[in-house]
């Protein structure tokens, strides 16, 4: 028996979706809340505005649901074709169940299993790497990787 090494499975990003809340909090508005100014914030962080999710009981699964639905629509992918969902977040809706599973349920990805990666800024990169290993192993074909946080809550 011989193994053809030319048939190695490669992972690829085949689509991207996104969502940001409507409410914008600017540096000018922050000047009214704390002792700072736009120049000080911008020169040190580069941040001019942030998006704030408002609404009772809304968390990252609300934002992720919208982003994933956009992704599936753009790529013409049936939610039932997704094998796995990985959610990179340090602000999950709750500790249990995993946000990945909440999002899977909301979007109808009934054949997917999932988990969260809580590793702060590097979590999304770790999640992409984990997903690529599952794809390259041949055990999974379609994985959704989500990066979502709600630091303003």
Helices and strands as residue ranges (DSSP letters): G 5-7, E 23-26, H 27-33, H 38-45, E 49-52, H 60-74, G 79-81, E 84-88, H 99-107, E 113-117, G 120-122, H 123-137, E 143-147
